[in-house]
Amino acid sequence: MYGGPVPPARDQFRSVDAVLRFKKRREEIMNDTKEIWDITEDEIAMLEACGSTEDWNAACTKIKEARGGSYPPDWWPKVKMSGMMDRILAKWGATSEIKIAVPVSTKGDA
């Protein structure tokens, strides 16, 4: 038995007008969603006000929690690539450089 969403009736999209109405409504929904999910000016101001790593981490957590645990879709261009993140983190000597730590086994580990 098919467990996914029910596909639309075949005749639902037979007319060009119906297809255009569907596409327009889909675009409206996407635009409404984009407004909700993009980083807001208030959130940018909250990041700008950070004075420590703890402040930054708390602000990032708050921003992500507002979106179900994900960064806003425009985070990378507006925060990282714009230089804003580096400028803010430099206030307390931090950088936005991504660091990957790989655990190294020693003879005493086993």
C-alpha positions in Angstrom: 0.0 0.0 0.0 1.3 3.5 -0.9 2.1 5.4 2.3 3.1 8.8 0.9 1.1 11.9 0.2 -1.9 11.5 -2.1 -1.0 12.7 -5.6 -3.3 15.4 -7.1 -6.1 14.3 -9.3 -5.0 14.2 -13.0 -7.5 16.7 -14.2 -6.4 19.2 -11.5 -3.6 20.4 -13.7 -5.2 20.1 -17.1 -5.7 23.8 -17.8 -2.9 26.3 -18.2 -4.8 28.6 -15.7 -4.7 25.9 -13.0 -1.0 25.4 -13.5 -0.3 29.1 -13.3 -2.5 29.5 -10.2 -0.6 26.6 -8.6 2.8 28.1 -9.4 1.8 31.5 -8.2 0.5 30.1 -4.9 3.7 28.1 -4.5 5.8 31.2 -5.0 3.7 33.2 -2.5 4.3 30.4 0.1 8.0 30.3 -0.6 8.3 34.1 -0.2 6.3 34.0 3.0 8.6 31.3 4.4 11.7 33.1 3.3 10.7 36.2 5.3 10.3 34.1 8.4 13.5 32.1 8.0 16.1 34.7 6.9 18.2 36.3 9.6 16.4 39.4 10.9 17.9 42.9 11.6 17.3 42.3 15.3 19.3 39.0 15.2 22.1 40.8 13.4 22.1 43.5 16.1 22.2 40.8 18.7 25.3 39.3 17.1 26.9 42.8 16.8 26.4 43.3 20.5 28.3 40.2 21.5 31.4 40.8 23.6 32.6 37.2 24.2 32.6 33.7 22.9 29.9 32.9 25.4 27.7 35.8 24.1 28.3 34.7 20.5 27.4 31.1 21.2 24.2 32.1 23.1 23.1 34.4 20.3 23.7 31.7 17.7 21.8 29.1 19.8 18.9 31.6 20.1 18.9 32.2 16.3 19.0 28.5 15.5 16.3 27.7 18.1 13.9 30.1 16.3 14.3 27.9 13.2 14.1 24.5 14.7 17.8 24.1 15.3 19.1 25.3 11.9 20.9 28.4 10.9 19.0 30.8 8.7 19.4 30.1 5.0 21.2 33.4 4.4 23.6 33.0 7.3 26.6 32.1 5.2 26.5 35.2 2.9 25.2 37.7 5.4 27.2 36.7 8.5 30.3 34.6 7.4 31.1 35.8 3.8 30.3 39.4 4.5 33.2 39.5 7.1 30.8 40.3 9.9 31.6 37.2 11.9 35.3 37.7 11.6 35.0 41.4 12.6 32.8 40.6 15.7 34.9 37.6 16.8 38.1 39.7 16.5 36.9 41.9 19.3 38.0 39.2 21.8 40.7 37.6 19.7 38.8 34.8 18.2 38.4 33.8 14.5 35.8 32.1 12.4 38.3 29.7 11.0 36.9 26.2 11.0 39.0 23.8 13.0 38.7 20.0 12.8 40.1 18.0 15.7 41.0 14.4 15.1 41.6 12.3 18.1 45.1 10.7 18.1 45.6 7.3 19.7 48.6 6.8 22.0 50.2 3.7 23.2 48.5 4.1 26.6 45.1 4.2 24.9 43.5 0.8 24.3 
